Amino acid sequence: MIRLKNFIEYIIKVIAIIFLSSKISLADFDNGMDAINEGNYEKAITELKPMADQGDPRAQFWYGNLIFNGLGTPKNMKLGMEFYRLSAEKNFPLALHELGLIYHYALGVEQDIEEAINWYEKAITEGKVVYSYHNLGIIYHYGSKSIESNANKAIELYEKAANLDYIGSMQNLGIVYSDGIIVKKDIQKALYWFNKAASKGLPQAYHRLSLIYGNGDGVDQNYKEAIRLTNLAANAGVIEAQHNLGYFYNYGLWGLEQNYQIAFVWYKKAAESGFPDSQINLGILFDEGLGIEVDDKKALKYYKLAADQNHPKGQYLLAMMHEYGEGTTQNLELAKDYYYRAANQGHSDSQYRLAMLYINMNTELENPNLPEILLQLAAQQRHQGAWFQLGMMYYNGTNTIKKDKIYSLMWFMLASATDDKQALENRDVIIQELSDNEVKIAIELNKRCLDRNFQNCSDFFK
């Protein structure tokens, strides 16, 4: 919804232009606006309600906004929307925009992008509402089920908003040109717009500029400038920048000396704001005692915070804690549950660990092929442990896998390429057990597997 305090100055300008001829004086209306600006929403309700009841579109909009958001009165989105519509019927630009916002983001109604476009366009026609230009730009930038992405329209709309000094559109233009998804990548244009947003103090622009200079993306790599910008963004509360500073200090990157204590400080800031990558890395610091004392319970806490946001690595690390009883009582069923959640998201370590738990616990499964399926999925992601285990399963045979030393050798060849000592030994043992022709077949299978990028490597004879 419209953020009240941030929009007051712009809105007063719009109101002054459009409603100088209003029968209800601007001075009376200002009493309500002053109350909103002071955060005294109960007083604002008292001031605005009589004017809204008399049909003043300004008051109808703001009274509806307070009701819709539950400020100074119980929240009532339906009633708030009724007042928006009353105001919109008189073509009050901000009400037109707000109705577009409601349908755009499904605020109390079903999402209807075409309806949102209709209201945004009316807001532009009636008052050139900068936020409507911007939000229409977002629609055409990212597209939707009913509206195709349209780079030219998105850029045109963003530029109109940017030329009206809206920094959000400056930032989005920078993103359009730096990401190069809907238009050809153009770092110089990206720098122009990011710098313009940064000059107006937008912290997210500092963050994006830091990535360009730190990665040397179309410019000379400049770690000093990148870290300066990252610090500006991090100190202004940009969570990703806070995480990045933690990461750079953690691993001694971008010209910084490794310092776990400083990494801890930045990870903690981002973690407390709910950033799952920082929660995980903070958990690892506690888990491994990097710069701080080992504390398994705190590690468990931060892993769980990330896992609860459905982060696969957080789920994997939490599962490990439950599997081995670190920071908590050992609980293999809970470990399997968290491994399963992460495995379903394609996390190869979780696919491998879950398969191994099923095998080692002799778990009865509805699909007895599940351990092999999980190992195959992990193997496709170059998981050395999965290669090794598949080699063992084909060598010994299982209830679901027919003993096949040729396939076993293929898997151990893959695993031995990582210089795994046991895989090398197993490879050499099997070579002695097979004929020269069988070894040649295994070598050919290994080549095919590499050519297939490890996809379906056990299907060559099927």
C-alpha positions as CSV (number, residue, x, y, z in Angstrom):
1,M,0.0,0.0,0.0
2,I,1.0,3.7,-0.2
3,R,3.5,4.4,2.6
4,L,2.0,7.4,4.3
5,K,5.0,9.4,5.6
6,N,7.1,8.8,2.5
7,F,4.4,10.1,0.1
8,I,3.1,13.2,2.0
9,E,5.2,15.8,0.2
10,Y,4.4,14.4,-3.3
11,I,0.7,14.0,-2.4
12,I,0.3,17.6,-1.1
13,K,1.7,18.8,-4.4
14,V,-0.8,16.8,-6.4
15,I,-3.7,17.9,-4.1
16,A,-2.7,21.6,-4.3
17,I,-2.7,21.5,-8.1
18,I,-6.0,19.6,-8.5
19,F,-8.1,20.8,-5.7
20,L,-7.5,24.5,-5.2
21,S,-11.1,25.0,-6.2
22,S,-12.4,22.5,-3.6
23,K,-15.4,23.7,-1.6
24,I,-13.7,22.3,1.5
25,S,-10.6,24.3,2.2
26,L,-7.1,22.9,1.8
27,A,-6.4,24.2,5.4
28,D,-9.1,22.0,6.8
29,F,-7.7,19.0,4.9
30,D,-4.2,19.8,6.1
31,N,-5.3,19.2,9.7
32,G,-6.0,15.6,8.7
33,M,-2.7,15.3,6.8
34,D,-0.7,16.8,9.6
35,A,-2.2,14.2,12.0
36,I,-1.2,11.4,9.6
37,N,2.3,12.8,9.3
38,E,2.6,12.9,13.1
39,G,1.4,9.3,13.4
40,N,-1.7,10.4,15.2
41,Y,-4.1,8.3,13.1
42,E,-7.1,8.5,15.5
43,K,-7.0,12.3,15.1
44,A,-6.7,11.9,11.4
45,I,-9.8,9.7,11.3
46,T,-11.7,12.4,13.3
47,E,-10.5,15.1,10.9
48,L,-11.0,13.3,7.6
49,K,-14.3,11.4,8.2
50,P,-16.6,14.5,8.0
51,M,-14.9,15.6,4.8
52,A,-15.1,12.1,3.4
53,D,-18.8,11.9,4.2
54,Q,-19.3,15.2,2.4
55,G,-17.8,13.8,-0.8
56,D,-14.3,15.3,-0.7
57,P,-12.2,12.9,-2.9
58,R,-9.0,13.8,-1.1
59,A,-10.5,12.9,2.3
60,Q,-12.2,9.8,0.9
61,F,-8.9,8.6,-0.4
62,W,-7.0,9.1,2.9
63,Y,-9.9,8.0,5.1
64,G,-10.1,4.9,3.0
65,N,-6.3,4.4,3.3
66,L,-6.5,4.5,7.1
67,I,-9.4,2.1,7.2
68,F,-7.8,-0.3,4.6
69,N,-4.6,-0.5,6.6
70,G,-6.1,-0.4,10.1
71,L,-4.5,2.8,11.2
72,G,-6.4,4.6,14.0
73,T,-9.4,2.3,13.4
74,P,-10.0,-1.5,13.1
75,K,-8.7,-2.8,9.7
76,N,-11.5,-3.1,7.1
77,M,-10.2,-3.7,3.6
78,K,-13.6,-3.9,2.1
79,L,-14.8,-0.6,3.5
80,G,-11.5,1.0,2.7
81,M,-11.8,0.0,-0.9
82,E,-15.3,1.4,-1.0
83,F,-13.9,4.8,-0.1
84,Y,-11.1,4.4,-2.7
85,R,-13.8,3.8,-5.3
86,L,-15.7,6.9,-4.2
87,S,-12.6,8.9,-4.6
88,A,-11.7,7.3,-7.9
89,E,-15.2,8.1,-9.3
90,K,-14.1,11.7,-9.0
91,N,-10.8,10.8,-10.8
92,F,-8.6,11.5,-7.8
93,P,-5.3,10.3,-9.1
94,L,-4.0,8.6,-6.0
95,A,-7.2,6.6,-5.5
96,L,-6.9,5.4,-9.1
97,H,-3.3,4.4,-8.4
98,E,-4.2,2.6,-5.2
99,L,-6.9,0.5,-6.9
100,G,-4.3,-0.5,-9.5
101,L,-2.0,-1.5,-6.6
102,I,-4.8,-3.5,-5.0
103,Y,-5.4,-5.6,-8.1
104,H,-1.7,-5.8,-9.0
105,Y,-0.7,-7.4,-5.7
106,A,-4.0,-9.1,-4.8
107,L,-4.6,-7.0,-1.6
108,G,-7.9,-8.3,-0.4
109,V,-9.0,-9.2,-3.9
110,E,-8.1,-11.8,-6.5
111,Q,-5.1,-10.7,-8.6
112,D,-6.2,-9.1,-11.9
113,I,-3.3,-7.6,-13.8
114,E,-5.4,-6.3,-16.7
115,E,-7.6,-4.5,-14.1
116,A,-4.5,-3.1,-12.4
117,I,-3.2,-1.8,-15.8
118,N,-6.6,-0.1,-16.3
119,W,-6.4,1.8,-13.0
120,Y,-2.7,2.7,-13.4
121,E,-3.3,4.1,-16.8
122,K,-6.2,6.2,-15.5
123,A,-4.0,7.5,-12.7
124,I,-1.4,8.5,-15.3
125,T,-4.0,10.2,-17.4
126,E,-5.6,12.1,-14.5
127,G,-2.5,13.0,-12.6
128,K,0.7,11.6,-14.0
129,V,1.2,9.6,-10.9
130,V,4.8,8.6,-10.8
131,Y,4.1,5.4,-8.9
132,S,1.7,4.3,-11.6
133,Y,4.4,4.7,-14.3
134,H,6.8,2.7,-12.1
135,N,4.3,-0.1,-11.4
136,L,3.2,-0.4,-15.0
137,G,6.9,-0.7,-15.8
138,I,7.2,-3.6,-13.3
139,I,4.3,-5.4,-15.0
140,Y,5.9,-5.1,-18.5
141,H,9.3,-5.8,-17.1
142,Y,8.5,-9.1,-15.5
143,G,5.3,-10.1,-17.3
144,S,2.6,-12.2,-15.9
145,K,0.2,-15.1,-16.9
146,S,-1.9,-12.7,-18.9
147,I,0.7,-10.0,-20.0
148,E,3.9,-10.8,-21.9
149,S,7.1,-9.1,-20.9
150,N,7.7,-6.1,-23.1
151,A,11.1,-4.5,-22.7
152,N,10.4,-1.4,-24.7
153,K,7.2,-0.6,-22.7
154,A,9.0,-1.3,-19.4
155,I,11.9,1.0,-20.2
156,E,9.7,3.7,-21.5
157,L,7.6,3.7,-18.3
158,Y,10.6,3.5,-16.0
159,E,12.2,6.4,-17.8
160,K,9.1,8.5,-17.4
161,A,9.1,7.8,-13.7
162,A,12.8,8.3,-13.4
163,N,12.5,11.7,-15.2
164,L,10.0,12.6,-12.6
165,D,12.8,11.9,-10.0
166,Y,11.5,8.5,-8.8
167,I,14.6,6.6,-7.6
168,G,12.9,3.2,-7.7
169,S,12.6,3.5,-11.4
170,M,16.2,4.6,-11.7
171,Q,17.2,1.5,-9.8
172,N,15.1,-0.7,-12.0
173,L,16.5,0.7,-15.2
174,G,19.9,-0.1,-13.7
175,I,18.8,-3.7,-13.1
176,V,17.3,-4.0,-16.6
177,Y,20.6,-3.0,-18.2
178,S,22.9,-4.9,-15.8
179,D,21.0,-8.2,-15.8
180,G,20.6,-8.2,-19.6
181,I,17.5,-10.4,-19.5
182,I,14.9,-8.4,-21.3
183,V,17.4,-6.2,-23.2
184,K,21.0,-6.6,-24.3
185,K,23.3,-6.1,-21.3
186,D,24.7,-2.5,-21.2
187,I,26.9,-1.9,-18.2
188,Q,27.4,1.8,-19.1
189,K,23.7,2.4,-19.0
190,A,23.4,0.4,-15.9
191,L,26.1,2.5,-14.2
192,Y,24.4,5.7,-15.3
193,W,21.1,4.7,-13.7
194,F,22.6,3.1,-10.6
195,N,24.8,6.2,-10.0
196,K,21.8,8.4,-10.5
197,A,19.9,6.5,-7.8
198,A,22.9,6.4,-5.6
199,S,23.4,10.1,-5.8
200,K,19.9,10.5,-4.3
201,G,20.9,8.1,-1.5
202,L,19.3,4.9,-2.5
203,P,21.1,2.2,-0.5
204,Q,20.2,-0.6,-2.9
205,A,22.0,1.3,-5.7
206,Y,25.2,1.3,-3.6
207,H,24.8,-2.5,-3.4
208,R,24.3,-3.1,-7.1
209,L,27.3,-0.8,-7.9
210,S,29.4,-2.7,-5.4
211,L,28.7,-5.9,-7.3
212,I,29.7,-4.4,-10.6
213,Y,33.0,-3.0,-9.3
214,G,33.8,-6.1,-7.2
215,N,33.2,-8.5,-10.0
216,G,34.8,-6.4,-12.7
217,D,31.5,-6.6,-14.7
218,G,32.2,-4.5,-17.8
219,V,34.5,-2.2,-15.8
220,D,38.0,-2.5,-14.3
221,Q,37.8,-4.5,-11.1
222,N,38.1,-2.2,-8.1
223,Y,37.8,-3.9,-4.7
224,K,38.5,-0.7,-2.8
225,E,35.5,1.0,-4.4
226,A,33.4,-2.2,-4.1
227,I,34.0,-2.5,-0.4
228,R,33.3,1.3,0.1
229,L,30.0,0.9,-1.6
230,T,29.2,-2.4,0.2
231,N,29.8,-0.7,3.5
232,L,27.5,2.2,2.5
233,A,24.7,-0.2,1.6
234,A,25.3,-2.5,4.6
235,N,25.3,0.4,7.1
236,A,22.0,1.7,5.5
237,G,20.4,-1.7,6.2
238,V,20.6,-3.5,2.8
239,I,20.5,-7.1,4.0
240,E,22.3,-8.6,1.0
241,A,25.2,-6.1,1.5
242,Q,25.4,-7.0,5.2
243,H,25.6,-10.7,4.2
244,N,28.2,-10.0,1.6
245,L,30.5,-8.1,4.0
246,G,30.2,-11.1,6.4
247,Y,31.1,-13.4,3.6
248,F,34.1,-11.3,2.4
249,Y,35.5,-11.2,6.0
250,N,34.7,-14.8,6.5
251,Y,36.8,-16.0,3.5
252,G,39.2,-13.0,3.1
253,L,37.8,-11.8,-0.2
254,W,37.7,-8.6,-2.2
255,G,41.0,-7.4,-0.6
256,L,39.9,-7.9,3.0
257,E,41.8,-9.9,5.5
258,Q,40.0,-12.9,6.9
259,N,38.3,-11.9,10.2
260,Y,35.7,-14.2,11.7
261,Q,34.8,-11.7,14.4
262,I,33.8,-9.1,11.9
263,A,32.1,-11.7,9.7
264,F,30.1,-12.7,12.8
265,V,28.9,-9.1,13.3
266,W,27.6,-8.7,9.7
267,Y,26.1,-12.2,9.5
268,K,24.3,-11.6,12.7
269,K,22.7,-8.3,11.4
270,A,21.5,-10.0,8.3
271,A,20.4,-13.1,10.1
272,E,18.3,-11.1,12.5
273,S,16.6,-9.6,9.5
274,G,15.7,-13.1,8.3
275,F,18.3,-13.6,5.6
276,P,18.7,-17.4,5.4
277,D,22.2,-17.5,3.9
278,S,23.5,-15.4,6.8
279,Q,21.6,-17.6,9.3
280,I,23.4,-20.7,7.8
281,N,26.8,-19.1,7.8
282,L,26.3,-17.8,11.4
283,G,25.3,-21.4,12.3
284,I,28.5,-22.7,10.7
285,L,30.6,-20.2,12.8
286,F,29.0,-21.6,15.9
287,D,29.2,-25.2,14.7
288,E,32.9,-25.0,13.9
289,G,34.0,-22.5,16.5
290,L,35.3,-20.0,13.9
291,G,36.2,-16.8,15.8
292,I,33.8,-17.8,18.6
293,E,33.4,-20.7,21.0
294,V,31.7,-23.8,19.6
295,D,28.0,-23.8,20.5
296,D,26.0,-26.6,18.9
297,K,22.7,-25.3,20.3
298,K,23.1,-21.9,18.7
299,A,24.2,-23.6,15.5
300,L,21.1,-25.7,15.6
301,K,19.0,-22.5,16.2
302,Y,20.3,-20.7,13.1
303,Y,20.1,-23.8,10.9
304,K,16.5,-24.2,11.9
305,L,15.7,-20.5,11.1
306,A,17.0,-21.0,7.6
307,A,15.3,-24.5,7.3
308,D,12.0,-23.0,8.3
309,Q,12.3,-20.7,5.3
310,N,12.6,-23.8,3.1
311,H,16.3,-23.2,2.5
312,P,17.7,-26.6,1.3
313,K,21.2,-26.1,2.8
314,G,19.6,-25.1,6.1
315,Q,17.5,-28.2,6.0
316,Y,20.5,-30.3,5.2
317,L,22.6,-28.9,8.1
318,L,19.7,-29.3,10.5
319,A,19.2,-32.9,9.4
320,M,22.9,-33.5,10.1
321,M,22.5,-32.2,13.6
322,H,19.6,-34.5,14.2
323,E,21.3,-37.4,12.6
324,Y,24.4,-37.2,14.8
325,G,22.7,-35.7,17.9
326,E,24.7,-32.4,17.9
327,G,23.0,-29.6,19.9
328,T,20.0,-31.9,20.3
329,T,19.0,-35.4,21.0
330,Q,19.6,-37.8,18.1
331,N,16.5,-38.2,16.0
332,L,16.9,-40.2,12.8
333,E,13.3,-39.8,11.7
334,L,13.5,-36.0,12.0
335,A,16.8,-36.2,10.2
336,K,15.2,-38.1,7.3
337,D,12.4,-35.6,7.2
338,Y,14.7,-32.6,6.8
339,Y,16.9,-34.5,4.3
340,Y,13.7,-35.4,2.3
341,R,12.7,-31.7,2.2
342,A,16.1,-30.6,0.9
343,A,16.4,-33.6,-1.5
344,N,13.1,-32.6,-3.1
345,Q,14.7,-29.2,-3.9
346,G,17.6,-30.9,-5.7
347,H,20.1,-30.7,-2.9
348,S,22.7,-33.4,-3.8
349,D,24.2,-33.8,-0.3
350,S,20.7,-34.4,1.1
351,Q,19.8,-36.8,-1.7
352,Y,23.0,-38.8,-0.8
353,R,22.5,-38.7,3.0
354,L,18.9,-39.7,2.7
355,A,19.7,-42.6,0.5
356,M,22.4,-43.7,2.9
357,L,20.0,-43.5,5.9
358,Y,17.4,-45.6,4.0
359,I,20.2,-48.2,3.2
360,N,21.8,-48.3,6.7
361,M,18.5,-48.4,8.5
362,N,17.0,-51.0,6.2
363,T,14.0,-48.8,5.9
364,E,10.9,-50.4,4.3
365,L,9.9,-48.2,1.5
366,E,6.8,-48.2,-0.8
367,N,9.3,-47.7,-3.6
368,P,12.3,-50.0,-2.9
369,N,14.2,-48.3,-5.8
370,L,14.2,-45.0,-3.9
371,P,17.7,-45.2,-2.5
372,E,19.1,-45.8,-6.0
373,I,16.9,-43.0,-7.5
374,L,18.3,-40.6,-4.9
375,L,21.9,-41.7,-5.5
376,Q,21.4,-41.3,-9.3
377,L,20.0,-37.8,-8.8
378,A,23.0,-36.9,-6.6
379,A,25.4,-38.5,-9.1
380,Q,24.0,-36.3,-11.9
381,Q,25.2,-33.4,-9.8
382,R,28.7,-34.9,-9.6
383,H,28.4,-36.1,-6.0
384,Q,31.5,-38.2,-5.4
385,G,29.9,-40.1,-2.5
386,A,27.0,-41.1,-4.7
387,W,29.4,-42.3,-7.4
388,F,31.2,-44.4,-4.9
389,Q,28.0,-45.8,-3.3
390,L,26.6,-46.7,-6.7
391,G,29.9,-48.5,-7.5
392,M,29.5,-50.5,-4.3
393,M,25.8,-51.3,-5.0
394,Y,26.6,-52.6,-8.6
395,Y,29.5,-54.6,-7.3
396,N,27.7,-56.4,-4.6
397,G,24.1,-56.3,-6.0
398,T,21.0,-55.4,-4.0
399,N,17.4,-56.3,-3.9
400,T,16.8,-53.8,-6.7
401,I,20.1,-53.7,-8.5
402,K,21.5,-56.6,-10.4
403,K,25.2,-57.3,-9.7
404,D,27.2,-55.8,-12.6
405,K,31.0,-55.3,-12.2
406,I,31.2,-53.4,-15.5
407,Y,28.8,-50.7,-14.2
408,S,30.5,-50.9,-10.8
409,L,33.9,-50.1,-12.5
410,M,32.3,-47.2,-14.4
411,W,31.1,-45.6,-11.2
412,F,34.5,-46.2,-9.4
413,M,36.3,-44.6,-12.4
414,L,34.2,-41.5,-11.9
415,A,34.8,-41.5,-8.1
416,S,38.5,-42.2,-8.5
417,A,38.9,-39.1,-10.7
418,T,38.6,-37.1,-7.5
419,D,41.6,-39.0,-6.0
420,D,39.5,-40.8,-3.5
421,K,41.9,-43.4,-2.1
422,Q,39.3,-46.1,-1.5
423,A,37.7,-45.5,-5.0
424,L,41.1,-45.9,-6.6
425,E,41.7,-49.2,-4.7
426,N,38.2,-50.5,-5.6
427,R,38.7,-49.5,-9.3
428,D,42.0,-51.4,-9.4
429,V,40.5,-54.5,-7.8
430,I,37.7,-54.7,-10.3
431,I,40.0,-54.2,-13.2
432,Q,41.8,-57.3,-12.1
433,E,38.5,-59.2,-11.9
434,L,37.3,-58.3,-15.4
435,S,38.5,-59.3,-18.9
436,D,40.3,-56.8,-21.1
437,N,37.1,-56.5,-23.2
438,E,34.9,-55.8,-20.2
439,V,37.3,-53.1,-19.0
440,K,37.1,-51.5,-22.4
441,I,33.3,-51.5,-22.2
442,A,33.5,-49.9,-18.7
443,I,35.9,-47.2,-20.1
444,E,33.4,-46.5,-23.0
445,L,30.5,-46.3,-20.5
446,N,32.6,-43.9,-18.4
447,K,33.1,-41.7,-21.6
448,R,29.4,-41.8,-22.5
449,C,28.5,-40.8,-18.9
450,L,30.9,-37.8,-19.1
451,D,29.5,-36.9,-22.6
452,R,26.0,-37.0,-21.2
453,N,27.0,-34.7,-18.3
454,F,26.3,-37.6,-15.9
455,Q,22.6,-37.9,-16.9
456,N,21.1,-41.5,-16.7
457,C,24.5,-43.2,-16.6
458,S,23.1,-46.5,-15.6
459,D,20.8,-46.8,-18.6
460,F,23.2,-47.6,-21.4
461,F,22.3,-51.3,-21.6
462,K,18.5,-50.7,-21.2
